[in-house]
Amino acid sequence: MARLVRVSPVGVAQHIIQRGNNRQICFSTEEDMKAYLNWLNEFSKKYLVDIHAWVLMTNHIHILCTPYKEGAISKMMQSIGRMYVRYYNVTYQRSGTLWEGRFKSNLIQSEKYLLELHRYIELNPVRANKVDEPSAYRWSSYACNALGVKTTLQKPHPLYLALGKTKKKRLERYRELFKSHLSDERLKDIRDSINKGLALGNEQFTMKIETLTKKRVTPRKVGRPRKKGV
């Protein structure tokens, strides 16, 4: 399937993933992860992107965010990429590329999938058997979203704020979401959509996005086109 043109309308949440080239390690130490998060903080604010959730794994990253300026996500990721690759190459006395091509992203229907993307991202270390509980992994947004740890990086989405009228209630209800894992079917939906750059949402949502952007965000229909007069 041909790669779709990247679509990034203002105010629509997006899931981003970027992998190390050939799945190679791109975070060797905690200092590397600190450096990346510092630049994510800096450039998300510079380009007006709200960061809702994230996880840094040894060879890839996930980010859930919402842009509030045209082209903001591409500018943010390009700026982080330049700074981090320069830092990594100098630190480890290497040269050449670090990332596996351009980052992948897709649009999210917030009302249906946003909190599920929170779970998908913050449970990544558990699925990878790095930890037993998401709270045991330092390099994700779980501590902010579930335990109330303060950070200038995270900006809660309105749907997260709607979990409760008080911070205590929001944290309690957020932790309750993690009492069960995502189904295999939902995991497949999320992975297929991000890998193919397809919007994750119902037909009404995808039609709205395609009308707004004049670009395709759904897979082409399978089969040969019908001949005229047949």
Secondary structure, 3 states (H helix, E strand, C coil): CCCCCCCCCCCCCEEEEEEEHHHCCCCCCHHHHHHHHHHHHHHHHHCCEEEEEEEECCCEEEEEEEECCCCHHHHHHHHHHHHHHHHHHHHCCCCCCCECCCCEEEEECHHHHHHHHHHHHHCHHHHCCCCCCHHHCCCECHHHHHHCCCCCCECCCHHHHCCCCCHHHHHHHHHHHCCCCCCHHHHHHHHHHHHHCCCECCHHHHHHHHHHHCCCCCCCCCCCCCCCCC
